[in-house]
Structures are given as C-alpha cells and as structure tokens.
Amino acid sequence: MLRLYGVDEPAVQARLAELARTANRRRRGSGWWNEYGGVLADTYRDFIELEAAASSVRTYQSQMIPALLQTPDYARALTVAGRRWKRPEEIEQFVTVRLIRPAPAHGR
C-alpha cells in the first residue's frame, strides 16, 4: 500500500508500519469498554477510546443531556428510544457503558 502511494523511503515505511501495529494492538487493547464489545458498535468503541485518551473534552448538545449529567433512568430511556437493543440485558449493558464512560476512574 505504501508503494502504491509513493512512500519509498525505508525509514518512513518502517515508522508507518509500526504505527499500524500499535493501532491494531490498541484496537484489541485492554480498555474497560472492550468488556461491552457485544453491545457497542466499533465506531462507539473508537469514540470511547479517543475520549479516554483525551486531556479535555468539549461538547455542545442541544437535544439531550450531556453524559456527565445523565441519570440511569435518563440513559435507559435514551437507549430504549434508540431501538437498537431489544433484550433487557443488552439495554442494561449499554446503560452501564453510558454511565461508566464519564467516571474519573477510567482515565478522565
């Protein structure tokens, strides 16, 4: 792929290959969110991972309460309204993720 894009320098190829290996290891990493892989889309897991690595997060939400301020009942109502999950245990797992996400113990 690198040759296709005209990256011919061995040092640059080696550095990009190492970055790819690091990204793949991280994707299979040990973040707390991986426990919930059955109910999380890859994009949401990626978002949570980036959020956990960030030094600050700024959001603007005009249509729902931000995650830091959500109660379990509110998070559950949002999850049920999304209609992605049907089984009660899936709903509860996703609600758990929504409530764990902002917790300081998880690298924030």
C-alpha positions in Angstrom: 0.0 0.0 0.0 2.8 2.4 0.9 4.5 1.8 -2.5 1.1 2.5 -4.2 1.1 5.9 -2.5 4.7 6.5 -3.4 6.2 6.1 0.0 9.6 4.7 -1.0 11.8 5.7 2.0 12.5 2.6 4.2 12.6 4.7 7.4 9.2 6.2 6.6 7.8 2.8 5.7 9.1 1.3 8.9 7.6 4.2 11.0 4.2 3.9 9.3 4.2 0.1 9.7 5.0 0.5 13.4 2.1 3.0 13.8 -0.2 0.5 12.1 0.9 -2.3 14.5 0.4 0.0 17.5 -3.1 0.9 16.3 -4.0 -2.7 15.8 -2.7 -3.6 19.3 -4.7 -0.7 20.8 -7.8 -1.9 19.0 -7.5 -5.2 20.7 -6.4 -3.5 23.9 -7.4 -3.8 27.4 -9.7 -0.8 27.8 -12.7 -1.2 30.1 -15.0 -0.7 27.1 -13.9 -4.0 25.5 -15.9 -5.9 28.1 -19.0 -4.5 26.4 -18.0 -5.3 22.8 -21.2 -7.3 22.3 -23.4 -4.2 22.6 -21.0 -1.5 21.2 -20.5 -0.6 17.6 -16.9 -0.3 16.5 -17.3 3.4 16.0 -18.6 4.0 19.5 -15.8 1.9 21.0 -13.4 4.1 18.9 -15.0 7.2 20.3 -14.8 6.0 23.9 -11.1 5.1 23.4 -10.3 8.5 22.0 -12.3 10.2 24.7 -10.3 8.2 27.4 -7.0 9.3 25.8 -8.0 13.0 25.6 -6.8 15.6 28.0 -10.0 17.5 27.7 -13.4 17.2 26.0 -15.8 19.9 25.0 -19.3 19.2 23.8 -22.4 21.1 22.8 -25.6 19.2 23.0 -28.9 20.9 22.3 -31.1 17.9 22.2 -30.0 15.7 25.1 -28.4 16.0 28.5 -24.6 15.5 28.3 -23.3 12.1 29.5 -21.8 13.6 32.7 -25.2 14.7 33.9 -27.3 11.7 32.8 -29.1 9.6 35.4 -29.5 5.8 35.0 -33.2 6.3 34.1 -32.5 9.0 31.5 -29.7 6.9 29.9 -32.1 3.9 29.9 -34.8 6.0 28.2 -32.4 7.1 25.5 -31.2 3.6 25.0 -34.7 2.2 24.7 -35.8 5.0 22.3 -32.8 4.2 20.1 -34.4 0.8 19.4 -31.1 -0.9 18.6 -31.3 -3.2 21.5 -34.3 -5.4 22.2 -33.2 -7.7 25.0 -33.2 -6.2 28.6 -29.7 -7.5 29.3 -28.3 -5.6 26.2 -30.1 -2.5 27.3 -28.7 -2.7 30.8 -25.2 -3.3 29.4 -25.4 -0.3 27.2 -26.8 1.9 30.0 -23.8 0.7 32.2 -21.4 1.9 29.4 -23.1 5.3 29.2 -22.8 5.7 33.0 -19.2 4.4 33.3 -17.9 6.5 30.4 -17.5 9.8 32.3 -16.2 8.2 35.5 -12.8 9.7 36.6 -11.5 6.1 37.4 -11.4 5.4 33.7 -8.7 7.8 32.8 -10.5 11.1 32.7 
